[in-house]
Amino acid sequence: MSERRSGAGVKAAREPKTARAVPAALEPSPLECALAVAECLELEQQLAVFLDAARGWAAAKEGVAFGPDPEGVALAPVAASLASGDPRLDSLRHAVRLRAASDWAEGAFPLAADGVRALAVPLRGRNDEAVAAVVLLDPARDVAAALTDLAIRVRPAITNAMQVRAIRELTIKDDTASCFNRRYFEEFILEEMARANRFKAPMSLIFFDMDNLKDVNTRLGHAAGSRTLLEVSERVRGKIRKFDKLFRFGGDEFCIVLPETEWHGAMEVAERVREAICGRPFLVGLRSARGEPMTASFGIASFPLHARTKEELVLRADRAMQTIKSTTKNGIATAERKRDPDGA
């Protein structure tokens, strides 16, 4: 969008009375909603507040807010009244992305996806970039103008949330491998274990250690070693789901957290990752014309089968990995099943 259009958006935000007419009966008022959104620093919280107000105004029984996924490269549902497995989520997300290029700048717009009648409300940042979208399913009242007005009012808050997000990204990412770092691992795994325990769901942890990275560092230098770590990260992220997380645990050791995954599912993931690493050489074209062959040793532990606490899960996955590391290398081992105090 041009600077002229951006300027118009700022003017509208400063002079609400010149924006599209807003029904006086709306409760809470657009100003109250805008203030509630502004009180939230996290984008996900802002979208949840916006979605609640929008559903109430439109008398919509269901709705979903799409925001940046953890990698910041796609739209993902971050607040919704729909179940996580509802097939309408994917069709709505696809429909929103198809309409983004032409309609996102124009305010709320009708949306049809696989027979679902919906109203989409785009939310944009300071530079007019598409940030998020709130979608209402089968709205009973026409509140497109009111929601467009609210989207204009909350743009400064959305911009602040994106800046907070960017700063946080700097603290949780590993610069060398371009994946998450150990600091974030310690936070994320506790959250996932608490969620798994609450919903009685499994989760798995994969530890893997690069078998011959130290040799690359010795022969080709640490710059080549750093490039290898980046290639490892890229290959692994291509073999896991969007909501799985890859962390650089330290040195040449990585771990993958797999929510809602049993040990046998983790075995399948580990095998895909193992093949991605050893299947073709690294550093092709860098000093070594034929590239460098690499392998990794893997260990798996699952909650609650192998461990009930974070410390146990990490320890058992690491021990399983060390078993492979000290013997065959380029293989996968699982932790021994944890036995309850009564021997069960």
Residue pairs with C-beta under 8 A, 6 or more apart in sequence:
1 105
1 128
5 105
5 128
6 127
6 128
9 128
9 152
9 155
11 18
12 18
12 19
12 149
12 152
13 152
13 153
13 155
13 156
16 30
16 31
16 149
16 153
19 148
19 149
19 152
20 107
20 145
20 146
20 148
20 149
21 145
22 30
22 145
22 146
22 149
23 143
23 146
26 57
26 143
26 146
27 56
28 36
28 53
30 146
30 149
30 150
30 153
31 153
33 49
33 50
33 53
33 150
33 153
33 154
34 150
34 153
34 154
34 157
36 49
36 53
37 46
37 49
37 50
37 154
37 157
37 158
38 154
38 156
38 157
40 46
40 49
40 157
40 161
41 160
41 161
41 164
42 161
42 164
42 165
43 67
43 68
43 78
43 131
43 132
43 158
43 161
43 162
43 164
43 165
44 67
44 78
44 79
46 154
46 157
46 158
46 161
47 65
47 67
47 78
47 79
47 123
47 132
47 134
48 65
48 78
48 79
50 65
50 121
50 123
50 134
50 150
50 154
51 63
51 64
51 65
51 79
51 80
51 134
53 150
54 60
54 63
54 121
54 134
54 136
54 143
54 147
54 150
55 61
55 62
55 63
55 81
55 136
57 141
57 143
57 146
57 147
58 119
58 136
58 139
58 140
58 141
58 143
58 147
59 139
59 140
59 141
60 119
60 136
60 137
60 138
60 139
60 140
61 81
61 137
61 138
62 81
62 82
62 136
62 137
62 138
63 80
63 81
63 134
63 135
63 136
63 137
64 77
64 79
64 80
64 81
64 82
64 89
64 92
64 134
64 135
64 137
65 77
65 78
65 79
65 80
65 132
65 133
65 134
65 135
66 75
66 76
66 77
66 78
66 92
66 93
66 96
66 132
66 133
66 134
66 135
67 75
67 76
67 78
67 131
67 132
68 74
68 75
68 76
68 131
68 132
68 165
69 75
69 76
69 242
70 76
70 242
70 243
70 245
71 242
72 165
72 169
74 242
75 93
75 96
75 97
75 132
75 133
76 93
76 242
77 84
77 89
77 93
78 132
80 89
82 88
82 89
87 114
88 113
88 114
88 116
88 137
91 113
91 114
91 116
92 111
92 113
92 116
92 118
92 135
94 113
95 111
95 112
95 113
95 118
96 111
96 120
96 133
96 135
99 109
99 111
99 120
100 122
100 130
100 133
103 109
103 122
104 122
104 124
104 130
104 133
105 122
105 124
105 128
107 121
107 122
107 144
107 147
107 148
107 151
108 119
108 120
108 121
108 122
108 144
108 145
108 147
108 148
108 151
109 119
109 120
109 122
109 144
110 117
110 118
110 119
110 120
111 118
111 119
111 120
111 135
112 118
116 137
116 138
117 137
117 138
118 135
118 136
118 137
118 138
118 139
119 135
119 136
119 139
119 143
119 144
119 147
120 133
120 134
120 135
121 133
121 134
121 135
121 136
121 147
121 148
121 150
121 151
122 130
122 132
122 133
122 151
123 131
123 132
123 133
123 134
123 151
123 154
123 155
123 158
124 130
124 131
124 151
124 155
124 158
125 131
125 155
125 158
125 159
125 162
126 155
126 156
126 159
126 162
131 158
131 162
132 158
134 147
171 183
171 184
172 180
172 181
172 183
172 184
173 179
173 180
173 181
173 184
174 180
174 181
174 247
174 248
176 226
176 229
176 230
176 248
177 229
177 230
177 232
177 233
177 248
177 254
178 230
178 233
178 234
179 233
179 236
179 237
179 246
179 247
179 248
179 254
180 188
180 245
180 246
180 247
180 248
181 247
181 248
182 247
182 248
182 249
182 250
184 247
185 245
185 247
185 249
185 255
185 257
188 245
188 247
188 257
189 205
189 257
189 310
189 313
189 314
190 310
192 203
192 257
192 259
193 203
193 303
193 309
193 310
193 313
195 201
195 259
196 202
196 203
196 259
196 260
196 303
196 304
197 303
197 304
201 259
201 260
202 260
202 261
202 262
202 263
202 302
202 303
202 304
202 305
203 257
203 258
203 259
203 260
203 261
203 302
203 303
204 257
204 258
204 261
204 262
204 263
204 265
204 266
204 300
204 301
204 302
204 303
205 255
205 256
205 257
205 258
205 266
205 300
205 301
205 302
205 303
205 313
205 314
205 317
206 255
206 256
206 258
206 266
206 269
206 270
206 273
206 298
206 299
206 300
206 317
207 249
207 253
207 254
207 255
207 298
207 299
207 300
207 301
207 314
207 317
207 318
207 320
207 321
208 253
208 254
208 255
208 256
208 270
208 273
208 274
208 296
208 297
208 298
208 299
208 321
209 252
209 253
209 254
209 296
209 297
209 321
209 325
210 228
210 229
210 232
210 252
210 253
210 254
210 277
210 294
210 295
210 296
211 294
211 295
211 296
211 297
211 325
211 329
211 330
212 293
212 294
212 295
213 225
213 228
213 229
213 252
213 294
214 252
216 224
216 225
216 228
216 282
216 283
216 292
216 294
217 224
217 225
220 283
220 286
220 287
220 288
220 292
224 283
224 286
224 287
225 252
227 283
227 286
228 282
228 283
228 292
228 294
229 248
229 252
231 282
231 283
232 254
232 277
232 282
232 294
232 296
233 246
233 248
233 254
235 273
235 276
235 277
236 246
236 254
236 256
236 273
236 276
236 277
237 246
238 276
239 269
239 272
239 273
239 276
240 246
240 256
240 258
240 269
240 273
241 258
243 259
244 256
244 257
244 258
244 259
244 269
245 256
245 257
246 254
246 255
246 256
247 254
247 255
247 256
247 257
248 254
249 255
255 317
256 269
256 273
258 265
258 266
258 269
261 269
261 302
262 302
262 305
263 300
263 301
263 302
263 305
263 306
263 334
266 300
266 302
267 300
267 332
267 334
270 298
270 300
270 332
271 332
273 296
273 298
274 295
274 296
274 298
274 330
274 331
274 332
277 294
277 295
277 296
278 293
278 294
278 295
278 296
278 330
280 291
281 290
281 291
281 292
281 293
281 294
282 291
282 292
282 293
282 294
283 291
283 292
284 290
284 291
285 291
295 329
295 330
296 330
297 321
297 322
297 324
297 325
297 329
297 330
297 331
298 320
298 321
298 324
298 331
298 332
298 333
299 316
299 317
299 318
299 319
299 320
299 321
299 322
299 323
299 324
299 332
299 333
299 334
299 335
300 317
300 320
300 332
300 333
300 334
300 335
301 307
301 312
301 313
301 314
301 316
301 317
301 320
301 334
301 335
302 334
302 335
303 313
304 338
305 337
305 338
306 312
306 313
306 316
306 334
306 335
306 336
306 337
306 338
307 313
307 315
307 316
307 335
307 338
308 338
312 338
316 335
316 336
316 338
317 335
319 335
320 333
320 334
320 335
321 333
323 333
324 330
324 331
324 332
324 333
